[in-house]
Amino acid sequence: MDTVQISARPRYLAGSDVANKVRRAGLLPGVIYGKAFGNRPIALEPQPVRKGLQTAYGRNQVFDVVLEGQNYLALAKEVQIHPVTRQLQHVDLHVVQADTRMIVTLPVTLSGRSLGQKAGGRLEHITRYIKVDCTPETLPKGVAIDVTPFENGTVMTIETLPLPEGVIPVFKKSFKIFEIIAAKVEEKPAEDPKAKKK
């Protein structure tokens, strides 16, 4: 489990005026919450949060939050960004345990050139994001598939998608991830037998 550590300090007052004062002080207002933890306003150093959200995990990055001498694993559940400056404005952090089951969205990336494509086929990447059930310990950065060995006619669905151990796909009905479609063979028009006699 790759974590990004961020330091937080408690905020004893809430509201937009207080949040603006926190920002003017160079800090990021936020809230940290969870079962048996409650809901606590906090202020954080914005740079580690920004860097964490820009890792390969993206919004699924697990943070190691240091608050009043205690460490808490947390995920950014809601992030507010200024529409003009693109600066972080507020972040909600959800406290989790290393073995907490959670549902996250992962990107699906394809690499390589398949046997089907080399034979003239076409690769259709149909689903680029999937939902999975996992824990912070088993959370992958994403799902990467090397399509090199696949031939024309290959169809990979969510059910057949290779996922790391402990990562379970979430779906109500199976759907395609990608498909390799063979090139259409153009049929030559039949010769007119009468034309040969002329």
Secondary structure, DSSP 8 states (H G I E B T S, - for coil): --EEEEEEEE-S--SHHHHHHHHHTT-EEEEEEETTTEEEEEEE-HHHHHHHHTSTTGGG-EEEEEETTEEEEEEEEEEEE-TTT--EEEEEEEEE-TT--EEEEEEEEEES--HHHHTT-EEEE---EEEEEE-TTT--S-EEEE-TT--TT-EEETTT----TT-EE--SS--EEEEEE-----------HHHHH-
